[in-house]
Amino acid sequence: MFAKPIAVNFIVGSMTTYKGKPPVFNVMHVDPETMLPVDFETHVFDLVKANADDVPEWHLKYNYRDFFQLKDLSPQSFMDHSNRIYFNETAA
């Protein structure tokens, strides 16, 4: 028995600085034939380090499929993950 659906939302970052939040950008990979998303990545920039070293470097913060252990980016995969979080304290 599944719980009521849990909403999953993409909260994306910004290239502008905000106290306590690094600049970020996201890359969504899509299937060229179906135009459906197949992967989603978030890249971050350490502004303090860049200012100290005078070298800007972007780093992959996480990949949605790997980080959330999703088989794909389908609504069903997000629903399955939401249920794992809801029913498994370790996953939460």
LINGI-V761914 format. One line per field, one symbol per residue. ss: DSSP state (A for helix, B for strand, O for the rest). psi: psi as a letter, one per 30 degrees, with the letter a starting at -180 (. if undefined). A space follows every 10 residues. Layout:
BEGIN
ss = ???
psi = ???
END
This chain:
BEGIN
ss = OOOOOOOOOO OOOOOOOBOO BOBBBBBBBB OOOOOOBBBB BBBBBOAAAA AAAOOOOBBB BBBAAAAOOO OOOOAAAAAA AAAAAAAOOO OO
psi = kllkkkkkkj jlalfllkkf klkllkkkkl kfefgkkflk lkklkjeeee eefhjkkkkj elkeeeeghk fagleeeeee eeeeeefjee e.
END
